[in-house]
Amino acid sequence: MAWADLLQSPSAATGAALVGFLSLLALLEAVLPGQRVSGVELADGTRIIYKCNGLLSLVVLLALLGAAVPPTVRMLSNAVLADRGPELFSTTLTLCVLLSIVLCLAGYASKSPSSSLKCQSSGNALHDWWLGLQLNPQFLSIDIKFFWIKAGMISWLLINFSIASKQIEQAGFLTLPMALYQVFCTIYVLDFLWYEEYMTSTWDIIAEKFGFMLIFGDMVWIPFTFSIQGWWLLHNNAEITRMAAFLNALVFLAGYAIFRGANKQKHEFKKNPKAPIWGKPPVLIGGKLLVSGYWGIARHCNYLGDLLLALSFSLPCGTSSIVPYFYPIYLFILLVWRERRDEARCRAKYKAVWEEYCKAVPWRIFPRIY
């Protein structure tokens, strides 16, 4: 794919398809059954009730799409997303800009006193547009921020499936590198939807307002940059040995075990601070800071798992180009920056307790290294 191909303009047809997809996904979230989960307590003492049915929505969505894709209809072929990737990118970006403007205007107009809907303006219009004005804007009883991250993850999966279909259409089969990439990413997205409840305790959900930064990040950055490896494998010939594939799988499994294990321990600890971790009562510093399980190995052990997973998505591409490694490189920079930001905030909040905690858990992300 030439770089000039990435500059295609949005189209009305692609825009209609994108809005239709999001509308269908919202409808499925509204009508399908799902677990009701209480979010963290907000500043005004209220809690948002989240409906977690992302995995069921995905299954029904795939069934509906499968029923609507007769082989003779080119516009609805499985490879259509791969064929129209650049056009879909520009259309999605345009939609995100428009949505961010609408939400910004709605935020300024909000008179609600609630923590989730009140206008939290900085006094700077550009800052307000970028970071948002409301914590949890809603539309027809749907929490837009919670819905948007699910839509982004599902979009990433659909783009990957379309890329795989395109390779089968061109070559007649999936190459080993493409198969590895597809399997790893599919497990990752399915795991995200299976543990959808855990999203309710993440920083983005509980603290970040919903502005262009998150709107763009969830619906453009995730689907289109996280799939770079798939696009690269579609247009380049990568060959790896079976031993390399085996080692690649080990990196993925190690990353998954650390990432999911650490996040699960954190989430369950927040729900029940007395729940055993690895069969033992949790050990705390200052009565609040967990130093048991993965959280006694490194202060951000979940970041280590996330980085190993990102690396495993790129390793099937080999070493002939740095392009497929954009995601793990970007993620490394992001997580180190985020860890530094969290460190400063926690040091100011916990003071002497944080110093004691750092002595008990000296490693930030990489045990024995950093």
C-alpha positions as CSV (number, residue, x, y, z in Angstrom):
1,M,0.0,0.0,0.0
2,A,1.5,3.3,-1.1
3,W,1.6,6.2,1.4
4,A,-0.6,8.3,-0.9
5,D,-3.3,5.7,-0.5
6,L,-3.6,6.6,3.2
7,L,-4.9,10.1,2.3
8,Q,-8.2,9.1,0.9
9,S,-11.1,11.4,1.7
10,P,-14.1,10.2,3.7
11,S,-17.1,9.1,1.7
12,A,-20.9,9.2,2.4
13,A,-21.2,5.5,1.9
14,T,-18.4,4.7,4.4
15,G,-19.8,7.2,6.8
16,A,-23.3,5.6,6.6
17,A,-21.8,2.2,7.2
18,L,-19.8,3.4,10.2
19,V,-22.8,5.1,11.8
20,G,-24.9,2.0,11.0
21,F,-22.3,-0.2,12.7
22,L,-22.1,1.9,15.8
23,S,-25.9,2.2,15.9
24,L,-26.3,-1.6,15.7
25,L,-23.7,-2.1,18.4
26,A,-25.5,0.4,20.7
27,L,-28.8,-1.3,20.0
28,L,-27.3,-4.7,20.9
29,E,-25.9,-3.2,24.2
30,A,-29.4,-1.8,25.0
31,V,-31.5,-4.9,24.3
32,L,-29.2,-7.8,25.1
33,P,-29.0,-9.1,28.7
34,G,-25.8,-8.4,30.6
35,Q,-24.3,-8.2,34.1
36,R,-25.0,-4.9,35.9
37,V,-21.8,-3.6,37.6
38,S,-21.6,-0.6,40.0
39,G,-18.8,1.7,39.2
40,V,-16.6,3.4,41.8
41,E,-18.1,6.0,44.1
42,L,-18.0,9.5,42.5
43,A,-17.3,12.7,44.3
44,D,-21.0,13.3,44.9
45,G,-21.5,9.9,46.4
46,T,-23.2,8.4,43.4
47,R,-22.2,5.3,41.4
48,I,-22.8,4.6,37.7
49,I,-24.3,1.3,36.9
50,Y,-22.6,-0.3,33.8
51,K,-24.1,-3.0,31.7
52,C,-21.5,-5.5,30.6
53,N,-22.6,-7.5,27.6
54,G,-19.8,-6.8,25.2
55,L,-19.0,-10.4,24.4
56,L,-22.6,-11.3,23.8
57,S,-22.9,-8.2,21.6
58,L,-19.9,-9.3,19.6
59,V,-21.2,-12.8,19.1
60,V,-24.6,-11.5,17.9
61,L,-22.9,-8.9,15.7
62,L,-20.7,-11.5,14.0
63,A,-23.8,-13.7,13.4
64,L,-25.7,-10.8,11.9
65,L,-22.8,-9.8,9.7
66,G,-22.3,-13.4,8.6
67,A,-25.9,-13.7,7.6
68,A,-25.6,-10.5,5.6
69,V,-22.5,-11.5,3.6
70,P,-23.5,-13.6,0.6
71,P,-20.4,-14.4,-1.5
72,T,-21.9,-12.6,-4.5
73,V,-22.2,-9.2,-2.8
74,R,-18.8,-7.5,-3.1
75,M,-19.7,-4.5,-0.9
76,L,-20.4,-6.8,2.0
77,S,-17.5,-9.1,1.4
78,N,-15.4,-10.2,4.4
79,A,-12.4,-8.3,3.0
80,V,-14.2,-5.0,2.5
81,L,-12.6,-3.3,5.5
82,A,-9.1,-4.3,4.3
83,D,-10.0,-3.0,0.8
84,R,-11.3,0.3,2.1
85,G,-9.0,0.8,5.1
86,P,-7.7,4.3,4.3
87,E,-11.2,5.5,3.5
88,L,-12.5,4.0,6.7
89,F,-9.7,5.7,8.6
90,S,-10.4,9.2,7.3
91,T,-14.1,8.7,7.8
92,T,-13.7,7.5,11.4
93,L,-11.4,10.4,12.2
94,T,-14.0,12.8,10.8
95,L,-16.7,11.2,12.9
96,C,-14.5,11.5,16.0
97,V,-13.9,15.2,15.4
98,L,-17.6,15.8,15.0
99,L,-18.5,13.9,18.1
100,S,-15.9,15.7,20.2
101,I,-17.3,19.0,19.1
102,V,-20.9,18.0,19.8
103,L,-19.9,16.7,23.3
104,C,-18.0,19.8,24.0
105,L,-21.0,22.0,23.2
106,A,-23.3,19.7,25.2
107,G,-20.8,19.9,28.1
108,Y,-20.9,23.7,28.1
109,A,-24.7,23.6,28.0
110,S,-25.0,21.1,30.9
111,K,-26.6,22.4,34.1
112,S,-26.4,19.0,35.9
113,P,-24.9,19.1,39.4
114,S,-23.9,15.4,39.3
115,S,-20.2,14.4,39.2
116,S,-20.7,12.4,36.0
117,L,-22.5,15.1,33.9
118,K,-21.6,18.5,35.3
119,C,-19.5,20.8,33.2
120,Q,-15.8,20.8,34.3
121,S,-14.4,23.6,32.2
122,S,-10.8,24.7,32.5
123,G,-11.5,28.1,31.0
124,N,-9.5,27.1,27.9
125,A,-11.7,26.0,24.9
126,L,-9.0,24.0,23.2
127,H,-8.1,22.3,26.5
128,D,-11.8,21.5,27.1
129,W,-12.2,20.1,23.6
130,W,-9.1,17.9,23.9
131,L,-9.7,16.5,27.4
132,G,-13.5,16.9,27.6
133,L,-15.9,18.6,29.9
134,Q,-18.0,15.7,31.3
135,L,-16.9,12.6,33.1
136,N,-19.6,10.3,31.7
137,P,-21.8,11.8,29.0
138,Q,-24.8,9.8,28.1
139,F,-27.1,9.3,25.2
140,L,-30.4,7.4,25.5
141,S,-29.2,5.9,28.8
142,I,-26.0,4.6,27.3
143,D,-22.7,5.7,28.9
144,I,-20.9,6.9,25.8
145,K,-17.4,6.6,27.2
146,F,-17.8,3.0,28.3
147,F,-19.5,2.1,25.0
148,W,-16.8,3.8,22.9
149,I,-13.9,1.8,24.2
150,K,-15.9,-1.5,23.5
151,A,-16.7,-0.2,20.0
152,G,-13.0,0.5,19.4
153,M,-11.8,-3.0,20.6
154,I,-14.5,-4.7,18.5
155,S,-13.6,-2.5,15.5
156,W,-9.9,-3.6,15.9
157,L,-11.1,-7.3,15.8
158,L,-13.3,-6.8,12.7
159,I,-10.4,-5.0,10.9
160,N,-8.1,-7.9,11.7
161,F,-10.7,-10.5,10.5
162,S,-11.0,-8.5,7.3
163,I,-7.2,-8.5,6.8
164,A,-7.1,-12.2,7.3
165,S,-10.0,-12.7,4.8
166,K,-8.0,-10.5,2.3
167,Q,-4.9,-12.7,2.6
168,I,-7.0,-15.8,2.1
169,E,-8.6,-14.2,-0.9
170,Q,-5.2,-13.3,-2.4
171,A,-3.1,-16.3,-1.4
172,G,-5.6,-19.0,-0.7
173,F,-4.5,-19.5,2.9
174,L,-3.2,-17.8,6.1
175,T,0.5,-17.6,6.5
176,L,2.0,-18.8,9.8
177,P,2.9,-15.2,10.8
178,M,-0.6,-13.9,10.0
179,A,-2.2,-16.8,11.8
180,L,-0.1,-16.1,15.0
181,Y,-0.9,-12.4,14.9
182,Q,-4.6,-13.1,14.4
183,V,-4.8,-15.7,17.2
184,F,-3.0,-13.5,19.7
185,C,-5.1,-10.4,19.0
186,T,-8.4,-12.4,19.0
187,I,-7.6,-13.9,22.4
188,Y,-6.7,-10.4,23.7
189,V,-9.9,-8.8,22.5
190,L,-12.1,-11.7,23.7
191,D,-10.4,-11.5,27.1
192,F,-11.1,-7.8,27.2
193,L,-14.8,-8.4,26.6
194,W,-14.9,-11.4,29.0
195,Y,-13.5,-9.3,31.8
196,E,-15.4,-6.2,30.7
197,E,-16.3,-5.5,34.3
198,Y,-12.7,-4.8,35.1
199,M,-12.8,-1.7,32.9
200,T,-15.1,0.0,35.4
201,S,-12.1,0.4,37.8
202,T,-9.6,1.7,35.3
203,W,-8.3,5.3,35.3
204,D,-9.8,6.2,31.9
205,I,-13.3,5.3,33.2
206,I,-13.2,6.7,36.7
207,A,-11.1,9.9,36.2
208,E,-10.7,11.0,32.6
209,K,-13.3,13.2,31.1
210,F,-14.5,12.2,27.6
211,G,-13.0,14.6,25.1
212,F,-11.2,14.2,21.7
213,M,-8.2,12.5,23.3
214,L,-10.2,9.5,24.4
215,I,-12.7,9.6,21.5
216,F,-9.8,9.5,19.0
217,G,-7.8,7.1,21.1
218,D,-10.6,4.5,21.4
219,M,-12.0,4.6,17.9
220,V,-9.1,5.6,15.7
221,W,-5.8,4.9,17.5
222,I,-6.8,1.4,18.8
223,P,-8.3,-0.1,15.6
224,F,-5.9,1.4,13.1
225,T,-2.6,1.5,14.8
226,F,-3.0,-1.8,16.8
227,S,-3.6,-3.5,13.4
228,I,-0.4,-2.2,11.7
229,Q,1.1,-5.6,12.0
230,G,-1.8,-7.2,10.2
231,W,-1.6,-4.6,7.4
232,W,2.2,-5.1,7.1
233,L,1.9,-8.9,6.9
234,L,-0.8,-8.5,4.2
235,H,1.6,-6.5,2.0
236,N,4.9,-8.1,2.9
237,N,6.3,-11.6,2.9
238,A,7.4,-12.7,6.4
239,E,8.8,-16.1,7.1
240,I,9.5,-17.5,10.6
241,T,10.6,-21.0,11.7
242,R,8.4,-23.2,13.8
243,M,10.8,-22.7,16.7
244,A,10.5,-19.0,16.4
245,A,6.7,-19.4,16.3
246,F,6.9,-21.5,19.5
247,L,9.0,-18.9,21.3
248,N,6.6,-16.2,20.1
249,A,3.7,-18.1,21.7
250,L,5.7,-18.3,24.9
251,V,6.1,-14.6,25.0
252,F,2.4,-14.1,24.4
253,L,1.4,-16.6,27.2
254,A,3.8,-15.0,29.6
255,G,2.5,-11.6,28.9
256,Y,-1.1,-12.7,29.1
257,A,-0.5,-14.5,32.5
258,I,1.1,-11.4,34.0
259,F,-1.3,-8.9,32.4
260,R,-4.5,-10.7,33.3
261,G,-3.2,-12.0,36.7
262,A,-2.1,-8.5,37.9
263,N,-5.3,-6.7,36.7
264,K,-7.5,-9.4,38.2
265,Q,-5.7,-9.2,41.6
266,K,-6.1,-5.4,41.6
267,H,-9.7,-5.5,40.7
268,E,-10.6,-8.1,43.2
269,F,-8.6,-6.3,45.9
270,K,-10.6,-3.2,45.3
271,K,-13.9,-5.2,45.6
272,N,-12.7,-7.1,48.7
273,P,-9.5,-6.0,50.4
274,K,-9.4,-9.2,52.5
275,A,-9.6,-11.6,49.6
276,P,-6.6,-14.0,49.5
277,I,-3.9,-13.5,46.9
278,W,-2.0,-16.6,45.8
279,G,-3.6,-18.5,48.7
280,K,-2.4,-16.0,51.4
281,P,-3.9,-12.9,53.1
282,P,-3.0,-9.7,51.2
283,V,-0.1,-7.7,52.6
284,L,-0.6,-3.9,52.7
285,I,1.6,-0.9,53.3
286,G,-0.1,1.8,55.3
287,G,-3.3,-0.2,55.1
288,K,-3.9,0.8,51.4
289,L,-1.0,-0.2,49.1
290,L,-0.9,-3.8,48.0
291,V,2.4,-5.6,48.0
292,S,1.1,-9.2,47.5
293,G,1.1,-11.3,44.3
294,Y,2.2,-9.6,41.2
295,W,2.0,-6.2,43.0
296,G,4.9,-7.3,45.2
297,I,7.1,-8.0,42.2
298,A,6.8,-4.6,40.6
299,R,4.7,-1.5,41.2
300,H,3.3,-1.7,37.7
301,C,3.6,-5.4,36.9
302,N,0.5,-5.1,34.7
303,Y,2.5,-2.8,32.4
304,L,5.1,-5.5,32.0
305,G,2.4,-8.0,30.9
306,D,0.9,-5.4,28.5
307,L,4.4,-4.8,26.9
308,L,5.0,-8.5,26.4
309,L,1.7,-8.9,24.7
310,A,2.4,-6.0,22.4
311,L,5.7,-7.5,21.5
312,S,4.1,-10.8,20.8
313,F,1.8,-9.2,18.3
314,S,4.8,-7.8,16.4
315,L,7.2,-10.8,16.6
316,P,5.5,-12.7,13.8
317,C,6.6,-10.0,11.4
318,G,10.2,-10.8,11.8
319,T,13.0,-8.3,11.9
320,S,13.2,-6.9,8.4
321,S,11.3,-3.7,9.3
322,I,10.7,-1.6,12.3
323,V,7.2,-0.6,11.1
324,P,5.4,-3.6,12.7
325,Y,7.0,-2.7,16.0
326,F,5.4,0.7,16.1
327,Y,2.8,-0.5,18.7
328,P,5.2,-2.0,21.3
329,I,7.6,1.0,20.9
330,Y,4.7,3.5,21.3
331,L,3.3,1.5,24.3
332,F,6.7,1.4,26.0
333,I,7.0,5.2,25.8
334,L,3.4,5.7,26.9
335,L,3.6,3.3,29.9
336,V,6.9,4.7,31.1
337,W,5.5,8.2,30.9
338,R,2.3,7.1,32.7
339,E,4.2,5.3,35.4
340,R,6.2,8.5,36.0
341,R,3.0,10.5,36.2
342,D,1.4,8.0,38.6
343,E,4.6,8.0,40.7
344,A,4.5,11.7,41.2
345,R,0.8,11.7,42.0
346,C,1.1,8.8,44.5
347,R,4.2,10.3,46.1
348,A,2.2,13.6,46.7
349,K,-0.9,11.7,48.0
350,Y,0.7,9.0,50.3
351,K,3.9,10.9,51.3
352,A,5.9,8.8,53.8
353,V,3.7,5.7,53.2
354,W,4.7,5.8,49.5
355,E,8.4,5.9,50.5
356,E,7.9,2.8,52.6
357,Y,6.0,1.1,49.8
358,C,8.9,1.9,47.3
359,K,11.3,0.2,49.7
360,A,9.1,-2.9,49.8
361,V,8.6,-2.9,46.0
362,P,11.7,-1.2,44.5
363,W,11.0,-2.1,40.9
364,R,8.7,0.1,38.8
365,I,7.9,-2.1,35.8
366,F,10.8,-4.5,35.0
367,P,12.0,-6.6,37.9
368,R,15.7,-6.3,38.5
369,I,16.0,-3.7,35.7
370,Y,13.7,-0.7,36.2
